[in-house]
Amino acid sequence: MKVLELTLNKKWFGLIEKGIKTEEYREVKRYWIVRLLSNLEYLTDLEGVKNIGARFKHFDLIRFTNGYSKSSRQITMEFQNILIGQGLPEWGAVEGQEYFVIKIGREVGRQNC
């Protein structure tokens, strides 16, 4: 199974853990382009990604970790899909900015919770 590993702060981790926040946002920057796209690793900006067409990598699960400690709480969720779009300000997105929007499915496991 292919797992997308994402580290979150306490606020966003808590909302995902409670099932309130159903998507996570990542800025369209080189780091995330390389991690999330399977065909456009050489592109570095949003316009390049949108103009040529993004083919996202497939993941089975998303593992969210609350911080960087070895004993940090973790929650594993089903991966639904990724798209490019605007996020919700109440979930941390800047209004008018486009992100990689990672859609979160149901919970499948917890560790250190």
N, CA, C and O atoms as a Tinker XYZ file with bonds, in Angstrom:
   452  protein
     1  N      0.839000   -1.188000    0.000000    73     2
     2  CA     0.000000    0.000000    0.000000    64     1     3
     3  C      0.877000    1.241000    0.000000    63     2     4     5
     4  O      1.867000    1.320000    0.727000    81     3
     5  N      0.506000    2.192000   -0.810000    73     3     6
     6  CA     1.259000    3.436000   -0.897000    64     5     7
     7  C      0.626000    4.463000    0.049000    63     6     8     9
     8  O     -0.569000    4.749000   -0.027000    81     7
     9  N      1.461000    5.009000    0.940000    73     7    10
    10  CA     0.977000    5.919000    1.980000    64     9    11
    11  C      1.567000    7.306000    1.773000    63    10    12    13
    12  O      2.779000    7.458000    1.617000    81    11
    13  N      0.705000    8.313000    1.773000    73    11    14
    14  CA     1.123000    9.707000    1.740000    64    13    15
    15  C      1.289000   10.164000    3.181000    63    14    16    17
    16  O      0.326000   10.170000    3.948000    81    15
    17  N      2.499000   10.544000    3.549000    73    15    18
    18  CA     2.800000   10.971000    4.917000    64    17    19
    19  C      2.698000   12.490000    5.002000    63    18    20    21
    20  O      3.368000   13.201000    4.254000    81    19
    21  N      1.858000   12.992000    5.915000    73    19    22
    22  CA     1.696000   14.428000    6.109000    64    21    23
    23  C      1.780000   14.767000    7.589000    63    22    24    25
    24  O      1.158000   14.105000    8.420000    81    23
    25  N      2.543000   15.788000    7.914000    73    23    26
    26  CA     2.679000   16.257000    9.290000    64    25    27
    27  C      1.815000   17.498000    9.468000    63    26    28    29
    28  O      1.818000   18.399000    8.629000    81    27
    29  N      1.079000   17.529000   10.569000    73    27    30
    30  CA     0.154000   18.630000   10.839000    64    29    31
    31  C      0.385000   19.206000   12.225000    63    30    32    33
    32  O      0.943000   18.551000   13.105000    81    31
    33  N     -0.056000   20.450000   12.402000    73    31    34
    34  CA    -0.046000   21.007000   13.754000    64    33    35
    35  C     -1.295000   20.516000   14.495000    63    34    36    37
    36  O     -2.176000   19.892000   13.904000    81    35
    37  N     -1.352000   20.804000   15.771000    73    35    38
    38  CA    -2.399000   20.275000   16.644000    64    37    39
    39  C     -3.808000   20.659000   16.183000    63    38    40    41
    40  O     -4.721000   19.834000   16.214000    81    39
    41  N     -3.980000   21.905000   15.758000    73    39    42
    42  CA    -5.310000   22.386000   15.358000    64    41    43
    43  C     -5.869000   21.567000   14.201000    63    42    44    45
    44  O     -6.984000   21.051000   14.284000    81    43
    45  N     -5.097000   21.444000   13.119000    73    43    46
    46  CA    -5.593000   20.745000   11.935000    64    45    47
    47  C     -5.687000   19.242000   12.180000    63    46    48    49
    48  O     -6.604000   18.587000   11.685000    81    47
    49  N     -4.750000   18.699000   12.938000    73    47    50
    50  CA    -4.810000   17.278000   13.276000    64    49    51
    51  C     -6.105000   16.979000   14.032000    63    50    52    53
    52  O     -6.794000   16.003000   13.736000    81    51
    53  N     -6.425000   17.823000   15.004000    73    51    54
    54  CA    -7.637000   17.626000   15.800000    64    53    55
    55  C     -8.909000   17.656000   14.967000    63    54    56    57
    56  O     -9.818000   16.857000   15.193000    81    55
    57  N     -8.981000   18.567000   14.010000    73    55    58
    58  CA   -10.173000   18.656000   13.154000    64    57    59
    59  C    -10.307000   17.438000   12.244000    63    58    60    61
    60  O    -11.418000   16.974000   11.989000    81    59
    61  N     -9.192000   16.922000   11.759000    73    59    62
    62  CA    -9.236000   15.706000   10.937000    64    61    63
    63  C     -9.596000   14.511000   11.808000    63    62    64    65
    64  O    -10.394000   13.665000   11.406000    81    63
    65  N     -9.017000   14.440000   12.985000    73    63    66
    66  CA    -9.288000   13.342000   13.917000    64    65    67
    67  C    -10.776000   13.268000   14.269000    63    66    68    69
    68  O    -11.325000   12.176000   14.414000    81    67
    69  N    -11.425000   14.419000   14.406000    73    67    70
    70  CA   -12.853000   14.475000   14.742000    64    69    71
    71  C    -13.753000   14.283000   13.526000    63    70    72    73
    72  O    -14.974000   14.206000   13.665000    81    71
    73  N    -13.161000   14.206000   12.339000    73    71    74
    74  CA   -13.949000   14.020000   11.127000    64    73    75
    75  C    -14.559000   15.299000   10.580000    63    74    76    77
    76  O    -15.423000   15.247000    9.704000    81    75
    77  N    -14.120000   16.447000   11.086000    73    75    78
    78  CA   -14.655000   17.739000   10.648000    64    77    79
    79  C    -13.967000   18.205000    9.374000    63    78    80    81
    80  O    -14.628000   18.624000    8.423000    81    79
    81  N    -12.653000   18.135000    9.353000    73    79    82
    82  CA   -11.869000   18.608000    8.201000    64    81    83
    83  C    -11.673000   17.431000    7.247000    63    82    84    85
    84  O    -11.051000   16.432000    7.608000    81    83
    85  N    -12.199000   17.550000    6.039000    73    83    86
    86  CA   -12.182000   16.437000    5.088000    64    85    87
    87  C    -11.249000   16.665000    3.901000    63    86    88    89
    88  O    -11.262000   15.893000    2.943000    81    87
    89  N    -10.444000   17.717000    3.962000    73    87    90
    90  CA    -9.430000   17.945000    2.940000    64    89    91
    91  C     -8.250000   18.678000    3.555000    63    90    92    93
    92  O     -8.397000   19.449000    4.503000    81    91
    93  N     -7.085000   18.421000    2.997000    73    91    94
    94  CA    -5.840000   19.052000    3.455000    64    93    95
    95  C     -5.243000   19.794000    2.277000    63    94    96    97
    96  O     -5.372000   19.360000    1.132000    81    95
    97  N     -4.583000   20.924000    2.557000    73    95    98
    98  CA    -4.056000   21.780000    1.499000    64    97    99
    99  C     -2.544000   21.824000    1.533000    63    98   100   101
   100  O     -1.924000   21.860000    2.596000    81    99
   101  N     -1.964000   21.821000    0.344000    73    99   102
   102  CA    -0.528000   22.009000    0.190000    64   101   103
   103  C     -0.308000   23.009000   -0.937000    63   102   104   105
   104  O     -0.954000   22.939000   -1.983000    81   103
   105  N      0.618000   23.945000   -0.707000    73   103   106
   106  CA     0.907000   24.972000   -1.701000    64   105   107
   107  C      1.483000   24.348000   -2.968000    63   106   108   109
   108  O      2.171000   23.328000   -2.916000    81   107
   109  N      1.194000   24.971000   -4.096000    73   107   110
   110  CA     1.743000   24.502000   -5.368000    64   109   111
   111  C      3.163000   25.050000   -5.477000    63   110   112   113
   112  O      3.402000   26.120000   -6.035000    81   111
   113  N      4.082000   24.287000   -4.930000    73   111   114
   114  CA     5.513000   24.616000   -4.935000    64   113   115
   115  C      6.260000   23.378000   -5.424000    63   114   116   117
   116  O      5.715000   22.274000   -5.444000    81   115
   117  N      7.494000   23.577000   -5.811000    73   115   118
   118  CA     8.311000   22.489000   -6.370000    64   117   119
   119  C      8.293000   21.237000   -5.484000    63   118   120   121
   120  O      8.141000   20.126000   -5.992000    81   119
   121  N      8.445000   21.408000   -4.170000    73   119   122
   122  CA     8.478000   20.270000   -3.251000    64   121   123
   123  C      7.231000   19.392000   -3.408000    63   122   124   125
   124  O      7.337000   18.170000   -3.512000    81   123
   125  N      6.050000   20.021000   -3.426000    73   123   126
   126  CA     4.806000   19.259000   -3.504000    64   125   127
   127  C      4.529000   18.769000   -4.917000    63   126   128   129
   128  O      3.901000   17.725000   -5.095000    81   127
   129  N      4.989000   19.506000   -5.925000    73   127   130
   130  CA     4.861000   19.027000   -7.304000    64   129   131
   131  C      5.581000   17.692000   -7.450000    63   130   132   133
   132  O      5.027000   16.748000   -8.014000    81   131
   133  N      6.799000   17.604000   -6.951000    73   131   134
   134  CA     7.585000   16.369000   -7.035000    64   133   135
   135  C      6.931000   15.251000   -6.227000    63   134   136   137
   136  O      6.921000   14.102000   -6.668000    81   135
   137  N      6.390000   15.566000   -5.061000    73   135   138
   138  CA     5.792000   14.529000   -4.212000    64   137   139
   139  C      4.445000   14.029000   -4.708000    63   138   140   141
   140  O      4.101000   12.864000   -4.508000    81   139
   141  N      3.677000   14.908000   -5.358000    73   139   142
   142  CA     2.297000   14.549000   -5.674000    64   141   143
   143  C      2.017000   14.240000   -7.139000    63   142   144   145
   144  O      1.031000   13.570000   -7.448000    81   143
   145  N      2.865000   14.716000   -8.044000    73   143   146
   146  CA     2.610000   14.505000   -9.469000    64   145   147
   147  C      3.497000   13.403000  -10.031000    63   146   148   149
   148  O      4.659000   13.268000   -9.648000    81   147
   149  N      2.934000   12.620000  -10.943000    73   147   150
   150  CA     3.727000   11.537000  -11.524000    64   149   151
   151  C      4.308000   11.898000  -12.884000    63   150   152   153
   152  O      5.196000   11.199000  -13.371000    81   151
   153  N      3.835000   12.963000  -13.503000    73   151   154
   154  CA     4.309000   13.260000  -14.858000    64   153   155
   155  C      4.907000   14.649000  -15.022000    63   154   156   157
   156  O      5.337000   14.993000  -16.123000    81   155
   157  N      4.950000   15.454000  -13.977000    73   155   158
   158  CA     5.362000   16.846000  -14.151000    64   157   159
   159  C      6.423000   17.282000  -13.156000    63   158   160   161
   160  O      6.414000   18.429000  -12.709000    81   159
   161  N      7.316000   16.408000  -12.809000    73   159   162
   162  CA     8.298000   16.714000  -11.781000    64   161   163
   163  C      9.166000   17.922000  -12.119000    63   162   164   165
   164  O      9.695000   18.576000  -11.220000    81   163
   165  N      9.313000   18.219000  -13.395000    73   163   166
   166  CA    10.187000   19.311000  -13.817000    64   165   167
   167  C      9.499000   20.676000  -13.763000    63   166   168   169
   168  O     10.170000   21.700000  -13.892000    81   167
   169  N      8.194000   20.715000  -13.578000    73   167   170
   170  CA     7.482000   21.994000  -13.511000    64   169   171
   171  C      7.596000   22.586000  -12.116000    63   170   172   173
   172  O      7.688000   21.856000  -11.129000    81   171
   173  N      7.588000   23.910000  -12.040000    73   171   174
   174  CA     7.826000   24.550000  -10.748000    64   173   175
   175  C      6.726000   25.501000  -10.311000    63   174   176   177
   176  O      6.821000   26.080000   -9.228000    81   175
   177  N      5.682000   25.682000  -11.117000    73   175   178
   178  CA     4.651000   26.630000  -10.706000    64   177   179
   179  C      3.266000   26.155000  -11.132000    63   178   180   181
   180  O      3.121000   25.201000  -11.896000    81   179
   181  N      2.257000   26.847000  -10.615000    73   179   182
   182  CA     0.871000   26.471000  -10.846000    64   181   183
   183  C      0.490000   26.551000  -12.317000    63   182   184   185
   184  O     -0.181000   25.653000  -12.826000    81   183
   185  N      0.903000   27.597000  -13.005000    73   183   186
   186  CA     0.535000   27.748000  -14.414000    64   185   187
   187  C      1.076000   26.594000  -15.256000    63   186   188   189
   188  O      0.377000   26.075000  -16.126000    81   187
   189  N      2.307000   26.200000  -14.997000    73   187   190
   190  CA     2.867000   25.068000  -15.721000    64   189   191
   191  C      2.088000   23.792000  -15.472000    63   190   192   193
   192  O      1.836000   23.024000  -16.400000    81   191
   193  N      1.708000   23.561000  -14.232000    73   191   194
   194  CA     0.954000   22.364000  -13.869000    64   193   195
   195  C     -0.413000   22.386000  -14.542000    63   194   196   197
   196  O     -0.852000   21.368000  -15.078000    81   195
   197  N     -1.089000   23.526000  -14.523000    73   195   198
   198  CA    -2.433000   23.623000  -15.092000    64   197   199
   199  C     -2.424000   23.567000  -16.621000    63   198   200   201
   200  O     -3.312000   22.965000  -17.224000    81   199
   201  N     -1.433000   24.187000  -17.245000    73   199   202
   202  CA    -1.411000   24.265000  -18.703000    64   201   203
   203  C     -1.106000   22.930000  -19.369000    63   202   204   205
   204  O     -1.628000   22.647000  -20.447000    81   203
   205  N     -0.288000   22.122000  -18.758000    73   203   206
   206  CA     0.098000   20.852000  -19.376000    64   205   207
   207  C     -0.809000   19.714000  -18.913000    63   206   208   209
   208  O     -0.978000   18.728000  -19.630000    81   207
   209  N     -1.377000   19.838000  -17.756000    73   207   210
   210  CA    -2.271000   18.810000  -17.243000    64   209   211
   211  C     -1.584000   17.950000  -16.208000    63   210   212   213
   212  O     -0.553000   17.336000  -16.482000    81   211
   213  N     -2.148000   17.906000  -15.034000    73   211   214
   214  CA    -1.537000   17.180000  -13.927000    64   213   215
   215  C     -2.041000   15.744000  -13.889000    63   214   216   217
   216  O     -3.238000   15.489000  -14.015000    81   215
   217  N     -1.112000   14.812000  -13.713000    73   215   218
   218  CA    -1.461000   13.419000  -13.437000    64   217   219
   219  C     -0.894000   13.127000  -12.054000    63   218   220   221
   220  O      0.319000   13.044000  -11.865000    81   219
   221  N     -1.784000   12.975000  -11.109000    73   219   222
   222  CA    -1.359000   12.806000   -9.725000    64   221   223
   223  C     -0.972000   11.365000   -9.432000    63   222   224   225
   224  O     -1.511000   10.425000  -10.015000    81   223
   225  N     -0.032000   11.216000   -8.522000    73   223   226
   226  CA     0.355000    9.884000   -8.053000    64   225   227
   227  C     -0.826000    9.267000   -7.312000    63   226   228   229
   228  O     -1.662000    9.970000   -6.744000    81   227
   229  N     -0.874000    7.947000   -7.332000    73   227   230
   230  CA    -1.921000    7.244000   -6.593000    64   229   231
   231  C     -1.410000    6.902000   -5.196000    63   230   232   233
   232  O     -0.284000    6.435000   -5.027000    81   231
   233  N     -2.244000    7.138000   -4.219000    73   231   234
   234  CA    -1.972000    6.726000   -2.850000    64   233   235
   235  C     -3.168000    5.918000   -2.368000    63   234   236   237
   236  O     -4.299000    6.153000   -2.793000    81   235
   237  N     -2.911000    4.964000   -1.480000    73   235   238
   238  CA    -3.992000    4.191000   -0.879000    64   237   239
   239  C     -4.462000    4.828000    0.416000    63   238   240   241
   240  O     -5.654000    4.850000    0.722000    81   239
   241  N     -3.496000    5.349000    1.176000    73   239   242
   242  CA    -3.784000    5.894000    2.503000    64   241   243
   243  C     -3.046000    7.209000    2.711000    63   242   244   245
   244  O     -2.073000    7.512000    2.022000    81   243
   245  N     -3.534000    7.985000    3.682000    73   243   246
   246  CA    -2.836000    9.182000    4.148000    64   245   247
   247  C     -2.578000    8.981000    5.636000    63   246   248   249
   248  O     -3.503000    8.694000    6.395000    81   247
   249  N     -1.327000    9.129000    6.054000    73   247   250
   250  CA    -0.994000    9.045000    7.477000    64   249   251
   251  C     -0.668000   10.455000    7.963000    63   250   252   253
   252  O      0.326000   11.059000    7.558000    81   251
   253  N     -1.532000   10.961000    8.841000    73   251   254
   254  CA    -1.332000   12.277000    9.426000    64   253   255
   255  C     -0.624000   12.118000   10.761000    63   254   256   257
   256  O     -1.024000   11.299000   11.588000    81   255
   257  N      0.421000   12.898000   10.970000    73   255   258
   258  CA     1.165000   12.881000   12.223000    64   257   259
   259  C      1.079000   14.260000   12.849000    63   258   260   261
   260  O      1.263000   15.274000   12.176000    81   259
   261  N      0.795000   14.288000   14.148000    73   259   262
   262  CA     0.693000   15.542000   14.891000    64   261   263
   263  C      2.066000   15.909000   15.445000    63   262   264   265
   264  O      2.397000   15.563000   16.579000    81   263
   265  N      2.861000   16.609000   14.642000    73   263   266
   266  CA     4.195000   17.024000   15.062000    64   265   267
   267  C      5.263000   16.054000   14.598000    63   266   268   269
   268  O      5.015000   15.162000   13.786000    81   267
   269  N      6.479000   16.256000   15.143000    73   267   270
   270  CA     7.648000   15.517000   14.650000    64   269   271
   271  C      8.248000   14.536000   15.655000    63   270   272   273
   272  O      9.260000   13.904000   15.352000    81   271
   273  N      7.667000   14.391000   16.819000    73   271   274
   274  CA     8.188000   13.477000   17.831000    64   273   275
   275  C      7.924000   12.020000   17.426000    63   274   276   277
   276  O      6.958000   11.731000   16.721000    81   275
   277  N      8.788000   11.113000   17.878000    73   275   278
   278  CA     8.583000    9.687000   17.607000    64   277   279
   279  C      7.302000    9.174000   18.256000    63   278   280   281
   280  O      6.708000    8.206000   17.781000    81   279
   281  N      6.877000    9.821000   19.339000    73   279   282
   282  CA     5.667000    9.393000   20.040000    64   281   283
   283  C      4.442000   10.222000   19.652000    63   282   284   285
   284  O      3.424000   10.171000   20.342000    81   283
   285  N      4.526000   10.975000   18.570000    73   283   286
   286  CA     3.404000   11.811000   18.124000    64   285   287
   287  C      2.189000   10.966000   17.767000    63   286   288   289
   288  O      2.310000    9.828000   17.314000    81   287
   289  N      1.035000   11.544000   17.979000    73   287   290
   290  CA    -0.211000   10.888000   17.598000    64   289   291
   291  C     -0.281000   10.790000   16.078000    63   290   292   293
   292  O      0.143000   11.695000   15.359000    81   291
   293  N     -0.824000    9.673000   15.607000    73   291   294
   294  CA    -0.994000    9.463000   14.170000    64   293   295
   295  C     -2.395000    8.942000   13.901000    63   294   296   297
   296  O     -2.964000    8.186000   14.688000    81   295
   297  N     -2.927000    9.364000   12.781000    73   295   298
   298  CA    -4.209000    8.842000   12.331000    64   297   299
   299  C     -4.070000    8.519000   10.847000    63   298   300   301
   300  O     -3.533000    9.312000   10.074000    81   299
   301  N     -4.558000    7.351000   10.464000    73   299   302
   302  CA    -4.474000    6.916000    9.072000    64   301   303
   303  C     -5.870000    6.955000    8.474000    63   302   304   305
   304  O     -6.830000    6.437000    9.045000    81   303
   305  N     -5.955000    7.585000    7.307000    73   303   306
   306  CA    -7.233000    7.774000    6.630000    64   305   307
   307  C     -7.136000    7.225000    5.210000    63   306   308   309
   308  O     -6.044000    7.103000    4.653000    81   307
   309  N     -8.280000    6.898000    4.636000    73   307   310
   310  CA    -8.302000    6.518000    3.228000    64   309   311
   311  C     -7.975000    7.742000    2.379000    63   310   312   313
   312  O     -8.382000    8.860000    2.697000    81   311
   313  N     -7.247000    7.519000    1.314000    73   311   314
   314  CA    -6.964000    8.571000    0.338000    64   313   315
   315  C     -8.072000    8.538000   -0.702000    63   314   316   317
   316  O     -8.391000    7.478000   -1.240000    81   315
   317  N     -8.668000    9.708000   -0.991000    73   315   318
   318  CA    -9.694000    9.764000   -2.035000    64   317   319
   319  C     -9.115000   10.258000   -3.350000    63   318   320   321
   320  O     -9.131000    9.535000   -4.346000    81   319
   321  N     -8.605000   11.481000   -3.364000    73   319   322
   322  CA    -7.994000   12.011000   -4.577000    64   321   323
   323  C     -7.320000   13.347000   -4.292000    63   322   324   325
   324  O     -7.355000   13.858000   -3.173000    81   323
   325  N     -6.709000   13.893000   -5.329000    73   323   326
   326  CA    -6.066000   15.206000   -5.253000    64   325   327
   327  C     -6.574000   16.017000   -6.436000    63   326   328   329
   328  O     -6.738000   15.495000   -7.539000    81   327
   329  N     -6.815000   17.283000   -6.193000    73   327   330
   330  CA    -7.162000   18.193000   -7.274000    64   329   331
   331  C     -6.502000   19.535000   -7.012000    63   330   332   333
   332  O     -5.948000   19.766000   -5.937000    81   331
   333  N     -6.564000   20.409000   -7.990000    73   331   334
   334  CA    -6.053000   21.762000   -7.814000    64   333   335
   335  C     -7.255000   22.675000   -7.685000    63   334   336   337
   336  O     -8.130000   22.685000   -8.550000    81   335
   337  N     -7.301000   23.444000   -6.603000    73   335   338
   338  CA    -8.433000   24.333000   -6.395000    64   337   339
   339  C     -8.230000   25.193000   -5.167000    63   338   340   341
   340  O     -7.184000   25.155000   -4.520000    81   339
   341  N     -9.254000   25.969000   -4.863000    73   339   342
   342  CA    -9.210000   26.820000   -3.683000    64   341   343
   343  C     -9.720000   26.039000   -2.483000    63   342   344   345
   344  O    -10.601000   25.187000   -2.603000    81   343
   345  N     -9.158000   26.342000   -1.338000    73   343   346
   346  CA    -9.576000   25.693000   -0.116000    64   345   347
   347  C    -10.481000   26.587000    0.703000    63   346   348   349
   348  O    -10.767000   27.724000    0.329000    81   347
   349  N    -10.923000   26.059000    1.814000    73   347   350
   350  CA   -11.785000   26.811000    2.724000    64   349   351
   351  C    -10.935000   27.587000    3.724000    63   350   352   353
   352  O    -10.044000   27.011000    4.349000    81   351
   353  N    -11.193000   28.884000    3.887000    73   351   354
   354  CA   -10.420000   29.680000    4.850000    64   353   355
   355  C    -10.499000   29.125000    6.279000    63   354   356   357
   356  O     -9.522000   29.197000    7.024000    81   355
   357  N    -11.647000   28.578000    6.660000    73   355   358
   358  CA   -11.777000   28.034000    8.017000    64   357   359
   359  C    -10.932000   26.778000    8.224000    63   358   360   361
   360  O    -10.755000   26.329000    9.356000    81   359
   361  N    -10.412000   26.215000    7.141000    73   359   362
   362  CA    -9.522000   25.057000    7.215000    64   361   363
   363  C     -8.095000   25.421000    6.856000    63   362   364   365
   364  O     -7.289000   24.547000    6.536000    81   363
   365  N     -7.775000   26.724000    6.907000    73   363   366
   366  CA    -6.395000   27.158000    6.758000    64   365   367
   367  C     -5.987000   27.710000    5.409000    63   366   368   369
   368  O     -4.843000   28.135000    5.247000    81   367
   369  N     -6.879000   27.718000    4.440000    73   367   370
   370  CA    -6.538000   28.221000    3.107000    64   369   371
   371  C     -6.638000   29.745000    3.066000    63   370   372   373
   372  O     -7.465000   30.344000    3.755000    81   371
   373  N     -5.792000   30.352000    2.257000    73   371   374
   374  CA    -5.859000   31.789000    2.008000    64   373   375
   375  C     -6.876000   31.999000    0.891000    63   374   376   377
   376  O     -6.787000   31.368000   -0.162000    81   375
   377  N     -7.831000   32.878000    1.121000    73   375   378
   378  CA    -8.873000   33.128000    0.133000    64   377   379
   379  C     -8.270000   33.583000   -1.197000    63   378   380   381
   380  O     -7.415000   34.468000   -1.231000    81   379
   381  N     -8.724000   32.970000   -2.286000    73   379   382
   382  CA    -8.266000   33.324000   -3.620000    64   381   383
   383  C     -7.018000   32.589000   -4.081000    63   382   384   385
   384  O     -6.645000   32.693000   -5.250000    81   383
   385  N     -6.368000   31.853000   -3.201000    73   383   386
   386  CA    -5.153000   31.119000   -3.565000    64   385   387
   387  C     -5.511000   29.682000   -3.930000    63   386   388   389
   388  O     -6.393000   29.082000   -3.315000    81   387
   389  N     -4.824000   29.133000   -4.932000    73   387   390
   390  CA    -5.058000   27.753000   -5.322000    64   389   391
   391  C     -4.017000   26.840000   -4.687000    63   390   392   393
   392  O     -2.860000   27.216000   -4.501000    81   391
   393  N     -4.458000   25.639000   -4.363000    73   391   394
   394  CA    -3.649000   24.653000   -3.656000    64   393   395
   395  C     -3.803000   23.292000   -4.315000    63   394   396   397
   396  O     -4.675000   23.084000   -5.159000    81   395
   397  N     -2.927000   22.361000   -3.907000    73   395   398
   398  CA    -3.219000   20.955000   -4.087000    64   397   399
   399  C     -4.208000   20.635000   -2.973000    63   398   400   401
   400  O     -3.890000   20.790000   -1.794000    81   399
   401  N     -5.393000   20.194000   -3.340000    73   399   402
   402  CA    -6.431000   19.854000   -2.368000    64   401   403
   403  C     -6.451000   18.335000   -2.263000    63   402   404   405
   404  O     -6.791000   17.640000   -3.220000    81   403
   405  N     -6.087000   17.833000   -1.097000    73   403   406
   406  CA    -6.013000   16.394000   -0.856000    64   405   407
   407  C     -7.288000   15.982000   -0.135000    63   406   408   409
   408  O     -7.521000   16.387000    1.003000    81   407
   409  N     -8.106000   15.183000   -0.795000    73   407   410
   410  CA    -9.395000   14.760000   -0.250000    64   409   411
   411  C     -9.196000   13.539000    0.653000    63   410   412   413
   412  O     -8.527000   12.572000    0.288000    81   411
   413  N     -9.792000   13.616000    1.826000    73   411   414
   414  CA    -9.606000   12.613000    2.871000    64   413   415
   415  C    -10.842000   11.727000    2.974000    63   414   416   417
   416  O    -11.968000   12.223000    3.011000    81   415
   417  N    -10.626000   10.419000    3.020000    73   415   418
   418  CA   -11.709000    9.456000    3.190000    64   417   419
   419  C    -11.918000    9.101000    4.659000    63   418   420   421
   420  O    -11.643000    9.900000    5.553000    81   419
   421  N    -12.400000    7.909000    4.882000    73   419   422
   422  CA   -12.729000    7.480000    6.253000    64   421   423
   423  C    -11.477000    7.052000    7.020000    63   422   424   425
   424  O    -10.443000    6.742000    6.427000    81   423
   425  N    -11.589000    7.043000    8.317000    73   423   426
   426  CA   -10.485000    6.628000    9.189000    64   425   427
   427  C    -10.290000    5.119000    9.111000    63   426   428   429
   428  O    -11.252000    4.352000    9.074000    81   427
   429  N     -9.002000    4.707000    9.087000    73   427   430
   430  CA    -8.709000    3.271000    9.083000    64   429   431
   431  C     -7.808000    2.844000   10.241000    63   430   432   433
   432  O     -7.615000    1.647000   10.454000    81   431
   433  N     -7.251000    3.799000   10.996000    73   431   434
   434  CA    -6.423000    3.414000   12.129000    64   433   435
   435  C     -5.833000    4.597000   12.871000    63   434   436   437
   436  O     -5.764000    5.711000   12.353000    81   435
   437  N     -5.402000    4.322000   14.121000    73   435   438
   438  CA    -4.776000    5.337000   14.973000    64   437   439
   439  C     -3.575000    4.734000   15.686000    63   438   440   441
   440  O     -3.493000    3.527000   15.913000    81   439
   441  N     -2.652000    5.616000   16.029000    73   439   442
   442  CA    -1.493000    5.206000   16.812000    64   441   443
   443  C     -1.159000    6.323000   17.795000    63   442   444   445
   444  O     -1.182000    7.498000   17.429000    81   443
   445  N     -0.855000    5.969000   19.022000    73   443   446
   446  CA    -0.496000    6.905000   20.095000    64   445   447
   447  C     -1.618000    7.886000   20.422000    63   446   448   449
   448  O     -1.355000    8.969000   20.944000    81   447
   449  N     -2.857000    7.525000   20.123000    73   447   450
   450  CA    -3.987000    8.424000   20.405000    64   449   451
   451  C     -4.666000    8.041000   21.705000    63   450   452
   452  O     -5.637000    8.683000   22.106000    81   451
